[in-house]
Every structure is written in C-alpha cells, then in structure tokens.
Amino acid sequence: MALALFVPVVTLAVLFGVASLSSMPPGGPIHWHPRLTIVIDNQTVTVPADIGIDPSLWVDHSLDSYGMSGMAPLHTHDASGTIHVESNVYHAFSIGDFFRIWGKTFDPTEVLDHAAASGHHVWMVVNGATESPSYGVVLQDQMQIEIVCGVPG
C-alpha cells in the first residue's frame, strides 16, 4: 500500500518540476526560490522583508487560498530579493502576482512609482535574456529576474 501512494506523489513531483519531495512545503507541491533584483537609475532597490506576511506589505489577498497559514503563497522573509513560492497546490504563479500581493507596479513607463525619465526605459532581464516588462513571466525555482528603469546600455 505504501508503494501505491509513493509512486503517484513522485510522478507528480517530476511532472511539476519539483526537485525533490523534501523541497515541498507541508501539504503542497511547491517550494521554490526565484530571485528578484530591481534597479532604478543605476541604484539597486531593496525588496523588503515580509512582503506577503506583514499586513502593510500584503495588499492583494486573491491568491490566499494557495498559501500557507499566515503567509501569501508568494512572500519574502528577508531583504535579499529571494521570493518564496510556497503553495499547497501547483499553480503557475507570475511576477505580476508577486507585485499585486506587494501592492506595487511596474510597466514600460515606471517601476515602483518611479516614472522613467526622458530617454530612460524599463526592461526585464530574465535568466540573462532581456525582454519587455511583463506581469506574465511565470516564476520558476532559482529563476533570476531583474527589473531595470534607466538608460539602456
């Protein structure tokens, strides 16, 4: 009987890209750690600790049913830029979901309420590839996301 339960769980872990069963939070198949860096006018902006935990940094609650008790499914524990994606079920969470939880925005003309000055642009670098800013980028474990507002180099 134990083998019959183990095989489907391992199969789900492989299908959903979970590195190991030990990386799953209790009750769910996702525990990932993408990293976010925000640069405005050549200055790195600190991504605060406790986004999705501290009520003042947890604005949108539309994804709460996917999270753990007392935390949004996308949250931070420190100011390192590491986003903790911890969900009780698989869901394709996006960088836009994280910004909505935080209550902040970015788009082609601004980042964190900082408007791109004349001659400046907003762009993203996702795992080394430059692309237009998009809320639709789906988060993955160990993904590197940089959102930049400035003069393209």
For each residue, the residues with C-beta under 8 A, 3 or more apart:
1: 4 5
2: 5 6
3: 6 7
4: 1 7 8
5: 1 2 8 9
6: 2 3 9 10
7: 3 4 10 11
8: 4 5 11 12
9: 5 6 12 13 21
10: 6 7 13 14 21
11: 7 8 14 15
12: 8 9 15 16 18 29 90
13: 9 10 16 18 20 21 24 29
14: 10 11 17 18
15: 11 12
16: 12 13 29 30 90
17: 14 140 141
18: 12 13 14 21 23 24 29 30 31
19: 23 141
20: 13 23
21: 9 10 13 18 24
22:
23: 18 19 20 31 32 141
24: 13 18 21 28 29 30 31
25: 28 30 31 68 86 87 88
26: 68
27: 68 88
28: 24 25 31 68 86 87 88 89
29: 12 13 16 18 24 87 89 90
30: 16 18 24 25 73 85 86 87 89 90 91
31: 18 23 24 25 28 84 85 86
32: 23 84 85 139 140 141 142
33: 82 83 84 85 141 142
34: 82 83 85 139 140 141 142 143 144 145
35: 80 81 82 83 142 143 144 145
36: 47 81 82 83 95 98 145 146 147
37: 44 47 81 144 145 146 147
38: 44 45 47 81 111 112 146 147 148
39: 42 43 44 45 146 147 148 149 150
40: 43 45 111 112 114 148 149 150
41: 114 117 120 149 150
42: 39 150
43: 39 40
44: 37 38 39
45: 38 39 40 112
46: 79
47: 36 37 38 51 76 79 80 81
48: 51 57 76 79
49: 76 77 78 79
50: 53 54 57 75 76 77
51: 47 48 54 57 58 72 74 75 76 98 101 102
52: 57 58 67 71 72 73 74 75 76 101 102
53: 50 57 58 70 71 72 75 76 77
54: 50 51 57 58
55: 58
56:
57: 48 50 51 52 53 54 102 103
58: 51 52 53 54 55 61 72 75 101 102 103
59: 100 101 102 103
60: 63 100 101 103
61: 58 64 72
62: 100
63: 60 66 67 72 73 74 91 93 97 101
64: 61 67 72 73
65:
66: 63 73 87 88 89 91 93
67: 52 63 64 71 72 73 75 86 87 88
68: 25 26 27 28 71 73 86 88
69:
70: 53
71: 52 53 67 68 75 86
72: 51 52 53 58 61 63 64 67 75 101
73: 30 52 63 64 66 67 68 85 86 87 88 91 93
74: 51 52 63 83 84 85 93 97 98 101 139
75: 50 51 52 53 58 67 71 72 83 84 86 101
76: 47 48 49 50 51 52 53 79 80 81 82 83 84
77: 49 50 53 82 84
78: 49 82
79: 46 47 48 49 76
80: 35 47 76
81: 35 36 37 38 47 76
82: 33 34 35 36 76 77 78
83: 33 34 35 36 74 75 76 98 139
84: 31 32 33 74 75 76 77
85: 30 31 32 33 34 73 74 93 139 141
86: 25 28 30 31 67 68 71 73 75
87: 25 28 29 30 66 67 73 90 91 93
88: 25 27 28 66 67 68 73
89: 28 29 30 66
90: 12 16 29 30 87
91: 30 63 66 73 87
92: 138
93: 63 66 73 74 85 87 97 98 138 139
94: 97 98 135 136 137 138 139
95: 36 98 99 134 135 137 139 145
96: 99 100 134 135 136 137
97: 63 74 93 94 100 101 135 139
98: 36 51 74 83 93 94 95 101 102 139
99: 95 96 102 104 105 106 135
100: 59 60 62 96 97 103
101: 51 52 58 59 60 63 72 74 75 97 98
102: 51 52 57 58 59 98 99
103: 57 58 59 60 100
104: 99 112 113
105: 99 110 112 113
106: 99 110 111 112 122 133 147
107: 110 122 133
108: 116 121 122 132 133
109: 115 116 122
110: 105 106 107 113 114 115 116 122 149
111: 38 40 106 114 116 122 147 148 149
112: 38 40 45 104 105 106
113: 104 105 110
114: 40 41 110 111 149
115: 109 110
116: 108 109 110 111 120 121 122 149 150
117: 41 120
118:
119: 151
120: 41 116 117 149 150 151
121: 108 116 149 150 151 152
122: 106 107 108 109 110 111 116 133 147 148 149
123: 130 131 132 133 147 148 152
124: 130 131 132 133 134 137 145 146 147 148
125: 128 129 130 131 144 145 146 148
126: 129 131 137 143 144 145 146
127: 143 144
128: 125 144
129: 125 126
130: 123 124 125
131: 123 124 125 126 134 137
132: 108 123 124
133: 106 107 108 122 123 124 147
134: 95 96 124 131 137
135: 94 95 96 97 99
136: 94 96
137: 94 95 96 124 126 131 134 145
138: 92 93 94
139: 32 34 74 83 85 93 94 95 97 98 143
140: 17 32 34 143
141: 17 19 23 32 33 34 85
142: 32 33 34 35
143: 34 35 126 127 139 140
144: 34 35 37 125 126 127 128
145: 34 35 36 37 95 124 125 126 137
146: 36 37 38 39 124 125 126
147: 36 37 38 39 106 111 122 123 124 133
148: 38 39 40 111 122 123 124 125
149: 39 40 41 110 111 114 116 120 121 122
150: 39 40 41 42 116 120 121
151: 119 120 121
152: 121 123
153:
